Amino acid sequence: MLLTEYVQLILLLGSGFVFFLLIVIGIILKVTTTPFPKIIRHKKEEYFENPTTGEKHKFASLEDEPTIQLSVIIPAFDEEKRLPIMLDECLEYLEAKQKSDKNFSYELIIVSDGSRDNTVEVAQKYSVKYGTDKVRVLALVVNRGKGGAVRLGMLSARGKYLLFADADGATKFTDYEKLEQSMKQLCGGSPNNDAIAIGSRAHLEKEATAKRTLFRTILMHGFHFLVWAFAVKKIRDTQCGFKLLTRSTARKIFTVMHVERWAFDVELLFIAQAYGIPVDEIAVNWTEIEGSKLTPFWSSLQMGRDLIFIWFRYAIGAWQLKKEHIH
């Protein structure tokens, strides 16, 4: 009997300590965190260079009215080797689409996320070839993380629709057609309506599981459970780097999104869910490309931690959404 009472006392004290710790963490987060993000943009990052003339021109603003059909945002950190393959495929598709559809216009914004290699120089060669009306390079002064790079690219875009795509070219760019068709149905063809069409690798999960080690499979399912439990209920693949948004949606999400590292996709979809923005998940062709900067174990731990903190910060009001957009 004494042993049982002792165990009960330990459990009571333990749960009390955890509750007290959560309160302390919550107070600290409320005091040290701003409800909305402070988006830092260095003066140099407001301009892109015309590599042919050497002239500097100011980027557009997401708050402006759109002047082209599609903006493609490509975050790139030390991607001098993989970037050309992706850009060649992307631009070949977009050029062909423009020739077949005279109403279609596009731009690429390649965001070098504080790259230490020749990513900027490689990207600038495409600006020379296609012109800065089609290819612009946003060179960030310091590394922000993929989410931070995507955000600043989005804030600099001119398109009615905005797509972000990974620099490794893992998703075939021709699958943009699928996202475009979905977007037309979701928003009725108007960029003033809210909608998101996202690429998904969920249909490849069985095949990927067969190739993965048991440890990586456990990490994958653990991450999916955390996403479902703490953030997004209805999306099977939150992390595929191929997402298309209307301009209205991009304005609402990227001005309030806080996370700038790998888990930013989850916060993006968490905000969309809270705002009642329709999201369609589209199966895309995807191939794993060598050279990933993610280490499965540590990246999973970091993203798992970020997931829980995303939920916790919004739950206690340390982070907030704009009430007029919540449905």
ABEGO torsion letter per residue (X at the ends): XAAAAAAAAAAAAAAAAAAAAAAAAAAAAAAABBABBBBBBBAAAABBBBAAAGBBBBBBBAABBBABABBBBBBBBGAAAAAAAAAAAAAAAAAAAAAABAABBBBBBBBBBGBABAAAAAAAAAAAAAEAAABBBBBBABBAEAAAAAAAAAAABABABBBBBBAAGABBAAAAAAAAAAAAAAAGGBAABBBBBBBBAAAAAAAAAAABBAAAAAAAAAAAAAAAAAABAABABAABBBBBBBAAAAAAAAAABABABAAAAAAAAAAAAAAGBBBBBBBBBBBBBBGBABBAAAAAAAAAAAAAAAAAAAAAGABBBBAAABX
